[in-house]
Amino acid sequence: MTVATHSHPHSDTTTCIEPKMIAVQAAWFLMGSKSGQDCERPVHRVWVDAFMLGATQVTNAEYGHFLRSTEANSPPFRNDSNFNSPRQPVTAVSWYEADCYCRWLASQTGCEFRLPTEAEWERAARGDAEQKDFPWGDEPPQTLPNYATRWQTGPEVVALYAPNAFGIYNLCDNVHEWCSDWYDPGYYATSPEHNPRGPDEGERKASRGGSWRHHVKVSRCSARSSIPPTFQYADYGFRLVCSVPAPTVTK
């Protein structure tokens, strides 16, 4: 799946952008961390079906097409120069707004876009490197290029530095990313082995990844976070998932 432009069926002037998506193959992996917080334990084996994950976090430019073609409210920092570059990730969207964007984009493209599960997100972040702290290995975030001078007043533009092993950018840094799951700190103790999707209900939605405004601005692959789905924080964004259809069996 590549970058493409599609005409909106109800307008001659509004278009939507189908983002660049990266294929992540189906696999078993070890989810969680023995050395992380209590909510990251126990480490458990998980199977995740193949899926496509956005190469970058959803940008202001991409989200702008949604705003122009719907009656959705603009994010609160839309006019702030620290947050409104077209290539910066859109921030301060609630979980419900992110979900609405996914459903809108699906209606325009015919692809089943949605938010990733925690398991899908962690599988992609690890890039087939089992039980490493970060997408690049175990070296601390401070070893990243220009770490001390990055993220001074807001998130940086997406894809500014090298991607992980799967070709996906900004996993574990820049902005927290909404996941589809309801959050339960004890969920790993009862999580199913195949395609876990979180509890059926809850009060907070799970999120993954680091934040430009934290002291340590890059999270571990297994680190979990959560906030209520109505909140709009300046360091919260999201990226898309699209499920891969099951292959057709031919005789």
LINQUIBEL-V592351 format. One record per pair of residues at least 4 apart in sequence whose C-alpha atoms are under 7 Angstrom apart, sorted by the first residue. I is the first residue (numbers start at 0). J is the second residue. D is the distance in Angstrom with one decimal. If there is no record, write none. Layout:
I:J:D
I:J:D
//
This chain:
0:19:6.2
0:20:5.6
1:18:6.8
1:19:4.7
1:20:6.6
2:16:7.0
2:17:5.6
2:18:5.2
2:19:5.0
3:16:6.0
3:17:5.3
4:14:6.6
4:15:6.0
4:16:5.1
4:17:6.4
5:14:5.7
5:15:5.7
5:16:6.8
5:108:7.0
6:13:6.8
6:14:4.9
6:15:6.9
7:13:5.8
7:14:5.4
7:15:7.0
7:107:6.5
13:64:6.9
13:68:6.2
14:64:6.3
15:64:5.4
16:61:6.0
18:53:6.6
19:53:6.0
19:54:5.8
20:51:5.6
20:52:5.3
20:53:4.4
20:54:5.4
21:51:5.2
21:52:5.2
21:53:6.1
21:54:5.8
22:50:6.1
22:51:4.5
22:52:6.6
23:49:5.7
23:50:5.4
23:51:5.9
23:123:6.7
24:49:4.5
24:50:6.8
25:47:5.6
25:48:4.4
25:49:4.0
26:46:5.7
26:47:5.8
26:48:6.8
27:44:6.6
27:45:5.4
27:46:4.3
27:47:6.5
28:44:5.7
28:45:5.5
28:46:6.6
28:122:6.9
28:129:6.9
29:42:6.3
29:43:5.5
29:44:4.6
29:45:6.2
29:129:6.6
29:130:6.8
30:42:5.5
30:43:5.4
30:44:6.1
30:45:6.5
31:39:4.8
31:40:5.8
31:41:6.6
31:42:4.6
31:43:6.7
31:221:5.2
32:39:5.5
32:40:6.0
32:42:5.5
32:221:6.2
33:40:6.3
33:41:6.9
33:42:6.3
35:39:5.9
38:184:4.6
38:185:5.9
39:221:6.6
39:222:6.8
40:187:6.4
41:187:6.2
41:188:6.5
44:192:6.5
45:192:4.8
45:193:5.9
46:192:6.0
46:193:4.7
46:194:5.9
47:119:6.6
47:193:6.2
47:194:4.9
48:194:6.8
49:243:6.0
50:240:6.9
50:241:6.0
50:242:4.7
50:243:5.0
51:240:5.5
51:241:5.0
51:242:6.1
51:243:6.6
52:239:5.9
52:240:4.6
52:241:6.5
53:238:5.7
53:239:5.1
53:240:6.2
54:166:6.9
54:167:4.6
54:168:5.8
55:157:6.2
55:158:6.7
55:167:6.5
55:168:5.3
55:169:6.7
55:238:6.6
56:88:5.7
56:157:6.9
56:237:5.6
56:238:4.4
57:61:6.4
57:62:6.9
57:88:5.5
57:89:6.2
57:237:6.1
57:238:5.3
58:62:6.2
58:85:6.4
58:86:5.5
58:87:5.5
58:88:4.1
58:89:5.0
59:63:5.8
59:83:6.5
59:84:6.9
59:85:4.9
59:86:6.3
59:87:6.1
59:88:5.8
59:89:4.6
60:85:4.6
60:86:6.6
62:66:6.5
62:89:6.9
63:67:6.2
64:68:6.3
65:69:6.1
65:100:6.7
66:70:6.7
66:71:5.8
66:73:6.8
73:77:6.5
74:91:5.8
74:92:5.9
75:91:6.6
76:82:6.3
77:82:6.8
77:83:5.5
78:83:6.3
79:83:6.0
81:152:6.2
81:153:5.6
82:87:6.8
82:153:6.2
83:87:6.7
86:156:5.0
86:157:6.1
87:154:6.6
87:155:6.0
87:156:4.1
87:157:5.8
88:156:6.8
88:157:6.6
88:236:6.5
89:236:5.8
90:233:5.4
90:234:6.1
90:235:5.3
90:236:4.8
91:231:4.2
91:232:4.4
91:233:4.7
91:234:6.7
91:235:5.6
91:236:6.7
92:96:5.8
92:97:6.3
92:231:5.2
92:235:7.0
92:236:6.5
93:97:6.3
93:228:5.9
93:229:5.2
93:230:5.4
93:231:4.9
94:98:6.1
94:177:6.4
94:228:4.7
94:229:6.4
95:99:6.1
95:228:6.4
95:229:6.8
96:100:6.2
97:101:6.4
97:237:7.0
98:102:6.4
98:113:6.8
98:114:6.8
99:103:6.1
100:104:6.1
101:105:6.1
101:112:5.3
101:113:5.1
102:106:6.3
102:112:6.7
102:113:6.9
103:107:6.5
104:108:6.1
104:112:6.9
105:109:5.3
105:110:5.1
105:111:5.3
105:112:5.3
110:241:6.8
111:241:5.5
111:242:6.6
112:239:6.3
112:240:5.6
112:241:4.7
113:239:5.8
113:240:5.3
113:241:6.4
114:178:5.5
114:179:5.2
114:238:6.8
114:239:5.3
114:240:5.7
115:119:5.9
115:120:6.0
115:178:5.2
115:179:5.7
115:239:6.6
115:240:5.4
116:120:6.2
116:178:5.4
116:179:5.2
116:180:5.8
116:196:5.8
117:121:6.1
117:178:6.0
117:180:6.7
118:122:6.0
118:195:6.6
119:123:6.2
120:124:6.1
121:125:6.1
121:220:6.0
121:221:6.4
122:126:6.6
124:134:5.7
124:170:5.8
124:220:5.9
125:129:6.8
125:134:5.2
125:220:6.3
126:134:6.6
126:163:6.7
126:164:5.3
126:165:5.6
131:136:5.2
131:137:5.6
132:136:6.1
132:137:5.1
132:219:5.1
132:220:5.8
133:137:5.9
133:219:5.1
133:220:5.3
134:163:5.9
134:220:6.7
135:163:6.7
138:142:6.7
140:217:6.1
141:146:5.7
145:149:6.3
150:154:5.5
150:155:6.0
150:211:5.2
153:211:6.2
154:173:5.3
154:174:6.7
154:211:5.5
155:173:6.6
157:169:6.9
158:168:5.4
158:169:6.7
161:168:6.9
162:166:5.0
162:167:5.0
162:168:4.4
162:169:7.0
163:167:5.5
163:168:6.4
169:173:6.3
170:208:6.2
171:208:3.8
171:209:4.9
171:217:5.4
171:218:5.0
171:219:6.5
171:220:6.5
172:208:5.6
172:209:4.2
172:210:5.8
172:216:6.3
172:217:4.7
172:218:6.5
173:209:6.1
173:210:5.2
173:211:5.0
174:208:6.7
174:209:5.8
174:210:4.5
174:211:6.1
174:234:4.9
174:235:5.3
174:236:5.8
175:206:6.3
175:207:5.6
175:208:4.8
175:209:5.4
175:210:5.6
175:234:6.1
175:235:4.7
175:236:5.9
176:206:5.3
176:207:5.2
176:208:6.1
176:235:5.9
176:236:5.0
176:237:4.3
176:238:6.7
177:205:6.4
177:206:4.5
177:207:6.7
177:236:6.5
177:237:5.2
178:204:7.0
178:205:5.4
178:206:5.1
180:196:5.8
180:197:4.8
180:198:7.0
180:204:6.0
180:205:5.6
181:197:5.7
181:198:5.7
181:200:6.0
181:201:5.4
181:203:6.0
181:204:4.5
181:205:5.8
182:197:6.8
182:201:6.5
182:203:5.5
182:204:5.1
182:205:4.8
182:225:6.5
183:198:7.0
186:190:5.8
190:195:6.2
191:195:5.6
202:227:6.1
203:225:5.9
203:226:5.0
203:227:4.2
203:228:6.1
204:225:5.4
204:226:5.8
204:227:5.9
204:228:5.7
205:224:5.9
205:225:4.4
206:223:6.4
206:224:5.1
206:225:5.2
207:222:6.8
207:223:5.6
207:224:6.1
208:218:5.5
209:216:5.5
209:217:4.5
209:218:4.5
210:216:5.2
210:217:6.7
210:234:5.8
211:216:5.4
211:234:6.6
212:216:6.7
212:234:7.0
218:222:6.3
226:230:7.0
//
